[in-house]
């Protein structure tokens, strides 16, 4: 009976690690929905995985959220991953990958979101140093590190 229980626990941890690897930066509730684990079982297995250092856990006190990452995720990637996982921000980043420089109106037109929403997302991307802004007749936006953004989008493709 004991061997069976150990096997189930290992299988559960393996399932969790697979989801975390496929969706870096996944939150608790997303993980719960994806796996179908009961709240107590999920909390138990995540605690064991964290203590045994089989994954990274980042707790954001300001936003009162926790995200789970594969071990090979760098600190810079984990900071940027939060932005890449947001649907509207992801659309903006993909658009900027396709076009070297874009105006605010180009981005609004592409995303089909209201100006205030795009302004909010661009502000956060700028603060996170993911994009830069060049002033001129029109402000233009561009990615600071296309290679890193491409890598992060590829890592989160299973999420989108």
C-alpha positions as CSV (number, residue, x, y, z in Angstrom):
1,X,0.0,0.0,0.0
2,X,2.8,2.4,0.8
3,X,4.5,1.9,-2.6
4,X,1.2,2.7,-4.3
5,X,0.9,6.0,-2.3
6,X,4.5,7.0,-3.1
7,X,3.9,6.3,-6.8
8,X,0.8,8.5,-6.9
9,X,2.6,11.3,-5.1
10,X,5.5,11.1,-7.6
11,X,3.0,11.0,-10.5
12,X,1.3,14.1,-9.1
13,X,4.5,15.9,-8.8
14,X,5.5,14.9,-12.3
15,X,2.1,16.3,-13.6
16,X,2.7,19.6,-11.8
17,X,6.2,20.0,-13.1
18,X,5.1,19.3,-16.6
19,X,2.4,22.0,-16.4
20,X,4.9,24.4,-14.8
21,X,7.5,23.7,-17.5
22,X,4.9,24.2,-20.3
23,X,3.5,27.4,-18.7
24,X,6.3,29.3,-17.0
25,X,4.8,31.8,-14.5
26,X,1.6,29.9,-14.1
27,X,-0.5,30.9,-11.0
28,X,-2.0,28.7,-8.4
29,X,-5.6,28.8,-9.7
30,X,-4.5,28.3,-13.3
31,X,-2.5,25.3,-12.2
32,X,-5.5,24.0,-10.2
33,X,-7.8,24.3,-13.3
34,X,-5.2,22.7,-15.6
35,X,-4.6,19.7,-13.3
36,X,-8.0,19.2,-11.7
37,X,-6.2,18.7,-8.3
38,X,-8.1,19.5,-5.1
39,X,-7.0,22.6,-3.3
40,X,-5.4,20.7,-0.4
41,X,-3.6,18.2,-2.6
42,X,-2.3,20.9,-4.9
43,X,-1.0,23.0,-2.0
44,X,0.7,19.9,-0.4
45,X,2.5,18.8,-3.6
46,X,3.6,22.4,-4.5
47,X,5.0,22.8,-1.0
48,X,7.0,19.6,-1.4
49,X,8.3,20.6,-4.8
50,X,9.3,24.0,-3.5
51,X,11.1,22.6,-0.5
52,X,13.0,20.1,-2.7
53,X,13.9,22.9,-5.0
54,X,12.4,21.3,-8.1
55,X,10.9,24.6,-9.3
56,X,11.1,28.3,-8.6
57,X,8.4,30.1,-6.7
58,X,8.1,33.9,-6.7
59,X,5.6,35.6,-4.4
60,X,4.6,39.1,-5.3
61,X,3.5,40.9,-2.1
62,X,2.3,44.0,-3.8
63,X,0.0,42.1,-6.1
64,X,-0.6,39.3,-3.6
65,X,0.1,36.6,-6.1
66,X,2.4,33.6,-6.5
67,X,3.8,32.3,-9.7
68,X,5.6,29.0,-10.4
69,X,8.5,28.7,-12.8
70,X,10.9,25.9,-14.1
71,X,14.3,25.9,-12.4
72,X,16.0,27.0,-15.6
73,X,14.1,30.4,-15.6
74,X,16.4,33.3,-15.0
75,X,15.5,36.2,-12.7
76,X,15.2,38.5,-15.8
77,X,13.0,36.1,-17.6
78,X,10.7,35.6,-14.6
79,X,10.3,39.4,-14.3
80,X,9.4,39.7,-17.9
81,X,7.3,36.6,-18.1
82,X,4.4,38.2,-16.2
83,X,4.1,40.7,-19.1
84,X,4.4,38.2,-21.8
85,X,1.5,36.1,-20.3
86,X,-1.0,39.0,-20.5
87,X,-3.1,38.7,-23.6
88,X,-3.1,42.4,-24.6
89,X,0.6,42.9,-23.8
90,X,1.4,39.7,-25.7
91,X,-0.4,41.1,-28.8
92,X,1.6,44.3,-28.4
93,X,4.9,42.4,-28.1
94,X,4.1,40.2,-31.1
95,X,3.2,43.3,-33.2
96,X,6.5,45.0,-32.2
97,X,8.4,41.8,-33.1
98,X,6.9,42.0,-36.6
99,X,7.5,45.8,-37.0
100,X,10.7,47.4,-35.9
101,X,9.1,50.6,-34.8
102,X,5.4,51.4,-34.3
103,X,3.4,54.4,-33.3
104,X,0.8,54.5,-30.6
105,X,-2.0,54.6,-33.2
106,X,-0.5,51.5,-35.0
107,X,-0.6,49.5,-31.8
108,X,-4.2,50.7,-30.9
109,X,-5.3,49.8,-34.4
110,X,-3.7,46.3,-34.3
111,X,-4.9,45.3,-30.9
112,X,-8.4,46.8,-31.3
113,X,-8.3,48.1,-27.7
114,X,-9.1,51.5,-26.4
115,X,-6.3,54.0,-26.1
116,X,-6.3,54.1,-22.3
117,X,-5.8,50.3,-22.2
118,X,-2.9,50.5,-24.6
119,X,-1.4,53.4,-22.8
120,X,-1.5,51.4,-19.5
121,X,0.2,48.4,-21.1
122,X,2.9,50.5,-22.8
123,X,3.6,52.3,-19.6
124,X,4.2,49.0,-17.8
125,X,6.3,47.6,-20.6
126,X,8.4,50.8,-20.6
127,X,8.9,50.6,-16.7
128,X,9.9,47.0,-17.1
129,X,12.5,48.1,-19.7
130,X,11.0,45.7,-22.3
131,X,10.3,48.5,-24.8
132,X,11.8,51.9,-25.4
133,X,10.1,55.1,-26.8
134,X,11.6,57.5,-29.2
135,X,10.1,61.0,-29.4
136,X,9.8,62.8,-32.6
137,X,6.8,64.0,-34.7
138,X,5.1,60.8,-33.3
139,X,6.4,58.7,-30.5
140,X,7.6,55.4,-31.7
141,X,7.9,52.2,-29.7
142,X,10.4,49.4,-30.2
143,X,11.6,46.3,-28.3
144,X,14.8,46.6,-26.4
145,X,15.8,42.9,-26.7
146,X,14.0,41.1,-29.6
147,X,15.9,37.9,-28.9
148,X,14.8,37.7,-25.2
149,X,11.2,38.6,-26.1
150,X,11.1,35.9,-28.8
151,X,12.5,33.4,-26.4
152,X,9.9,34.2,-23.7
153,X,7.0,34.1,-26.2
154,X,8.2,30.7,-27.4
155,X,8.4,29.5,-23.8
156,X,4.9,30.5,-23.1
157,X,3.4,29.3,-26.4
158,X,1.5,26.6,-24.6
159,X,-0.2,29.2,-22.5
160,X,-1.5,31.4,-25.2
